[in-house]
Amino acid sequence: MIRNFKLDQGRVVEIHDDSPAQVLLCVEPTEAERSMLVNQFQIDEHNLTSALDRDELPRVELDVNHLAVIFRHPKRYSAKDNFLFRINSVGIFLFKDKLVIIAPDDISLFEGRAFSKVQNLQMLFLRILSACVAHFFSHLDVINDIASELEPKLVKSMENRQLLQMFTIEKSLVYYVNAISANGRVIERLKTNAKNAQTDGLSPEMLEFVDDLAIENAQCLEQAQVYANVFAGLMDARASIVSNNLNVLMKHLTVINVVFMPLNVIAGVGGMSEFSMMTHGIPWPIAYGAFMAGLLLLGWSTYVVLRQVERRATFK
């Protein structure tokens, strides 16, 4: 699908008629649309395929009439991803009078204050890169919030479900660190190609924006690395918590079993006819009431003794 846009008073406006478009957003292009992009805009087939490949590494290439950039951005998260945050590639092809964006999935572009004052296609190109970095920031905040919600459940958990979810988030962070780092190398490469003839060069204001973008991406990388290191460092402790919770449960069940073990033996004897013979002459409500009281006293005494043994073992 191809959507057409144009710059109108500093804003990116979608076109629904046959008027000429300055910006083309191509999402999962069909074979006919891919052929049009190759023949009409002379986009290299390899770069076109790379833009649709979710595992493609970011890079910058100078072609005959345009600047080609393969950039990474977070995939829109959905519940079916099950805490796995994926990454997509996006291809941005900057011409002197046109900007072509190719992505494998629908991405939210041209939204927010960053796209309210866009002077030209070169600045729009840089704002798109900035939006990808900001998208990483927002996903890192979501990951941190999800981890904060899982931690209280993990403290009480005796199953592996929350632990596996934490492992999935940790795996996502590793991918994020790699993608953000690769994006940083692309931004550094843009500085060295800032005055290329294909795009009429970048103005001093745009070069300053590139510097700010490099700083923003470096901060995003640092934040992702901190989260990844924290997750990796605490995973063993979290696994130990789950194992300890299970051990505590088994200990409680063992105490219950020990308390009821002598009671079962005595109750078995009390249920036989010999007990009625031994209490002959005593009304049965009194006899069995005293018997139940004795069982309760024995069970309570056994529990107290076990608690004392546990406390002494703890203090030692």
Phi and psi in degrees as a GROMACS rama.xvg file:
@    title "Ramachandran Plot"
@    xaxis  label "Phi"
@    yaxis  label "Psi"
@TYPE xy
-117.768  126.669  ILE-2
-113.737  141.956  ARG-3
-107.77  139.807  ASN-4
-136.334  165.125  PHE-5
-146.854  161.352  LYS-6
-90.0772  124.134  LEU-7
-135.308  106.881  ASP-8
54.9878  45.5123  GLN-9
81.4767  1.32217  GLY-10
-116.574  155.202  ARG-11
-95.422  115.109  VAL-12
-116.336  134.183  VAL-13
-76.4415  143.416  GLU-14
-106.679  132.132  ILE-15
-116.259  8.1223  HIS-16
-120.6  -161.754  ASP-17
-94.1788  12.7087  ASP-18
-68.218  151.564  SER-19
-62.1392  139.976  PRO-20
-106.457  141.772  ALA-21
-94.8204  -25.879  GLN-22
-127.456  131.621  VAL-23
-119.16  123.873  LEU-24
-108.443  113.361  LEU-25
-110.597  112.803  CYS-26
-112.106  120.599  VAL-27
45.5268  62.4507  GLU-28
-63.7496  145.495  PRO-29
-76.7865  175.055  THR-30
-61.3846  -39.9786  GLU-31
-64.9535  -40.7355  ALA-32
-69.0657  -37.3351  GLU-33
-65.2844  -40.1279  ARG-34
-63.3098  -38.2416  SER-35
-65.1978  -41.5595  MET-36
-64.1406  -38.0183  LEU-37
-72.3205  -43.5997  VAL-38
-80.2667  -43.3325  ASN-39
-80.5472  -40.9593  GLN-40
-102.593  -2.74434  PHE-41
57.6187  39.3403  GLN-42
-81.648  129.682  ILE-43
-61.7595  136.923  ASP-44
-61.315  -35.448  GLU-45
-65.4549  -43.2817  HIS-46
-65.9492  -36.1581  ASN-47
-64.5578  -42.7529  LEU-48
-66.8676  -37.4082  THR-49
-63.6145  -36.5354  SER-50
-64.9985  -25.6003  ALA-51
-98.6848  -0.869621  LEU-52
-93.6201  118.128  ASP-53
-69.4122  -15.4943  ARG-54
-105.729  7.76269  ASP-55
-72.0306  140.644  GLU-56
-80.1509  142.736  LEU-57
-64.1032  147.988  PRO-58
-165.419  168.79  ARG-59
-126.539  133.978  VAL-60
-135.461  140.04  GLU-61
-100.196  113.048  LEU-62
-97.9669  -173.971  ASP-63
-60.786  -45.3657  VAL-64
-127.479  11.7081  ASN-65
-158.318  166.744  HIS-66
-105.405  123.847  LEU-67
-106.6  128.523  ALA-68
-129.715  126.415  VAL-69
-103.655  118.772  ILE-70
-124.349  156.547  PHE-71
-104.98  143.683  ARG-72
-147.563  154.241  HIS-73
-68.5253  140.993  PRO-74
-75.1513  143.402  LYS-75
-60.2264  127.129  ARG-76
-80.7409  142.521  TYR-77
-136.073  163.567  SER-78
-63.3108  -30.94  ALA-79
-70.5449  -13.5764  LYS-80
-70.8024  -18.2049  ASP-81
55.5306  53.7887  ASN-82
70.8101  11.3019  PHE-83
-99.573  114.576  LEU-84
-93.0732  114.731  PHE-85
-97.0793  168.652  ARG-86
-128.963  139.261  ILE-87
-115.391  165.369  ASN-88
-103.9  154.496  SER-89
-138.749  133.988  VAL-90
-102.627  128.017  GLY-91
-120.738  119.605  ILE-92
-117.611  109.74  PHE-93
-101.246  117.311  LEU-94
-103.327  176.406  PHE-95
-66.0593  -35.2158  LYS-96
-126.765  14.7218  ASP-97
-156.835  150.708  LYS-98
-129.634  123.798  LEU-99
-114.844  126.708  VAL-100
-118.177  127.201  ILE-101
-124.417  127.095  ILE-102
-141.175  148.356  ALA-103
-75.9318  -23.8689  PRO-104
-132.455  162.188  ASP-105
-66.4459  127.079  ASP-106
-122.236  149.838  ILE-107
-85.7153  105.024  SER-108
-120.961  163.972  LEU-109
62.0142  28.3746  PHE-110
-117.591  148.313  GLU-111
96.7953  176.872  GLY-112
-67.3493  -25.5575  ARG-113
-62.4762  -25.0049  ALA-114
-106.442  18.9889  PHE-115
-86.9578  -22.6819  SER-116
-135.54  83.0215  LYS-117
-112.774  115.591  VAL-118
-78.8524  -37.1901  GLN-119
-154.542  179.504  ASN-120
-68.2831  -33.6956  LEU-121
-62.3773  -42.365  GLN-122
-69.3307  -36.3356  MET-123
-62.3379  -39.8952  LEU-124
-58.3977  -44.5395  PHE-125
-70.7914  -35.3224  LEU-126
-66.4338  -32.9357  ARG-127
-65.5543  -42.3793  ILE-128
-61.7977  -40.3945  LEU-129
-64.8777  -37.4087  SER-130
-64.371  -36.0225  ALA-131
-64.1689  -42.1626  CYS-132
-64.7576  -42.5556  VAL-133
-63.4739  -32.8966  ALA-134
-64.5072  -38.3894  HIS-135
-62.5282  -42.7748  PHE-136
-58.5739  -45.8916  PHE-137
-64.6024  -37.2059  SER-138
-69.4101  -35.2962  HIS-139
-64.5978  -37.3956  LEU-140
-64.2377  -40.6897  ASP-141
-64.3365  -41.8973  VAL-142
-61.2444  -42.4168  ILE-143
-64.1906  -40.4153  ASN-144
-65.7008  -41.3386  ASP-145
-64.0756  -42.2257  ILE-146
-63.2829  -37.3854  ALA-147
-66.2947  -32.8894  SER-148
-76.0117  -31.6183  GLU-149
-77.6632  -29.5742  LEU-150
-60.8915  -46.693  GLU-151
-60.7757  -35.7058  PRO-152
-68.365  -35.792  LYS-153
-69.3234  -32.3643  LEU-154
-63.1942  -33.4268  VAL-155
-98.9205  -2.70744  LYS-156
-79.4498  146.07  SER-157
-121.441  11.5457  MET-158
-117.189  173.836  GLU-159
-96.3449  0.822234  ASN-160
-63.3097  -52.276  ARG-161
-65.8022  -33.2922  GLN-162
-66.4651  -41.537  LEU-163
-65.6095  -34.7379  LEU-164
-64.3908  -39.0825  GLN-165
-64.295  -40.9595  MET-166
-61.2726  -39.2917  PHE-167
-64.5754  -41.9023  THR-168
-65.1548  -40.4595  ILE-169
-61.6005  -40.5538  GLU-170
-62.0864  -41.7614  LYS-171
-62.0901  -39.5194  SER-172
-64.6089  -35.7768  LEU-173
-62.1644  -43.5102  VAL-174
-63.9224  -38.4137  TYR-175
-64.3165  -43.3829  TYR-176
-60.6561  -43.2977  VAL-177
-64.5223  -43.5713  ASN-178
-67.2323  -44.1172  ALA-179
-65.7685  -39.1909  ILE-180
-62.4683  -42.8082  SER-181
-65.8997  -37.992  ALA-182
-61.6541  -35.9311  ASN-183
-61.9859  -37.6021  GLY-184
-67.1687  -33.7072  ARG-185
-65.4713  -42.7489  VAL-186
-63.593  -40.1987  ILE-187
-64.176  -37.0595  GLU-188
-66.9688  -32.3691  ARG-189
-62.0418  -32.9137  LEU-190
-62.5668  -40.3477  LYS-191
-74.3949  -17.4778  THR-192
-111.852  25.5891  ASN-193
-69.8429  -20.502  ALA-194
-114.803  33.5491  LYS-195
-74.5189  150.529  ASN-196
-72.9654  -22.0544  ALA-197
-65.3344  -31.5408  GLN-198
-114.707  12.9943  THR-199
64.3812  13.8423  ASP-200
76.6931  172.856  GLY-201
-113.965  137.833  LEU-202
-72.4132  166.263  SER-203
-56.9112  -35.464  PRO-204
-63.2925  -40.3485  GLU-205
-70.0628  -37.5393  MET-206
-62.4765  -37.8906  LEU-207
-64.7082  -37.3831  GLU-208
-64.516  -38.449  PHE-209
-63.2427  -40.7509  VAL-210
-61.6725  -44.5447  ASP-211
-62.7735  -37.6852  ASP-212
-64.9116  -39.4305  LEU-213
-63.7804  -41.0661  ALA-214
-65.886  -42.7752  ILE-215
-62.6615  -41.6874  GLU-216
-67.6131  -36.863  ASN-217
-64.6361  -39.5392  ALA-218
-65.6806  -39.1519  GLN-219
-63.6994  -41.5786  CYS-220
-63.01  -42.7353  LEU-221
-63.131  -42.1147  GLU-222
-64.5393  -42.4187  GLN-223
-64.0872  -39.3167  ALA-224
-65.6032  -39.7122  GLN-225
-62.0408  -46.8674  VAL-226
-61.7272  -43.0798  TYR-227
-63.5388  -41.7203  ALA-228
-66.9004  -39.6331  ASN-229
-65.1202  -44.3944  VAL-230
-62.3769  -45.5912  PHE-231
-64.4198  -38.1151  ALA-232
-71.9242  -26.784  GLY-233
-99.0104  -6.59126  LEU-234
-63.5474  -40.2179  MET-235
-64.2008  -39.8603  ASP-236
-65.7521  -39.8247  ALA-237
-66.6706  -38.6907  ARG-238
-64.2914  -37.3728  ALA-239
-66.0025  -34.6053  SER-240
-63.5987  -45.5546  ILE-241
-61.5629  -43.795  VAL-242
-64.6074  -39.6006  SER-243
-66.7304  -38.4014  ASN-244
-61.0643  -40.3334  ASN-245
-66.2818  -39.1779  LEU-246
-64.3637  -39.6508  ASN-247
-63.4321  -41.2382  VAL-248
-62.6476  -43.4897  LEU-249
-64.3425  -34.9296  MET-250
-65.3172  -42.9992  LYS-251
-64.1024  -40.8861  HIS-252
-65.1188  -35.0546  LEU-253
-66.1219  -41.1916  THR-254
-61.591  -43.8034  VAL-255
-61.7784  -41.5758  ILE-256
-63.9993  -41.758  ASN-257
-67.1742  -38.4378  VAL-258
-63.3148  -42.5886  VAL-259
-85.3971  -10.9667  PHE-260
-61.7419  -53.2546  MET-261
-67.0591  -29.4149  PRO-262
-65.1593  -37.0757  LEU-263
-63.691  -39.8862  ASN-264
-65.3117  -46.8456  VAL-265
-67.2888  -40.0924  ILE-266
-63.9073  -33.535  ALA-267
-64.3584  -40.9334  GLY-268
-67.6279  -40.6247  VAL-269
-67.9924  -20.2978  GLY-270
-85.6586  -5.5151  GLY-271
-89.2546  170.173  MET-272
-70.0302  -21.608  SER-273
-60.9438  -32.5177  GLU-274
-65.9726  -39.6139  PHE-275
-65.0403  -34.544  SER-276
-69.4537  -39.5248  MET-277
-70.4933  -27.1804  MET-278
-103.276  26.1439  THR-279
-63.7688  132.001  HIS-280
95.9783  -13.1821  GLY-281
-101.433  130.74  ILE-282
-55.7216  135.928  PRO-283
-61.4925  -32.5515  TRP-284
-61.2765  -38.6783  PRO-285
-70.7178  -41.6663  ILE-286
-63.6962  -49.3629  ALA-287
-74.7401  -27.9303  TYR-288
-64.9075  -43.5704  GLY-289
-65.0266  -36.8465  ALA-290
-62.1718  -45.063  PHE-291
-65.4686  -38.0402  MET-292
-63.7715  -40.279  ALA-293
-62.7493  -40.0276  GLY-294
-62.1838  -44.0789  LEU-295
-62.641  -42.0763  LEU-296
-64.964  -41.4276  LEU-297
-65.5028  -42.3887  LEU-298
-63.5754  -42.9619  GLY-299
-64.9143  -40.8403  TRP-300
-63.2948  -42.644  SER-301
-62.3948  -41.0376  THR-302
-63.9827  -41.9827  TYR-303
-62.4545  -43.6588  VAL-304
-61.8295  -43.3604  VAL-305
-63.6133  -38.7817  LEU-306
-64.763  -39.6328  ARG-307
-64.1329  -42.0042  GLN-308
-63.0158  -40.8079  VAL-309
-65.2186  -42.5818  GLU-310
-64.2047  -41.818  ARG-311
-64.277  -39.7591  ARG-312
-66.2255  -33.2878  ALA-313
-69.4624  -44.414  THR-314
-71.5389  -24.8016  PHE-315
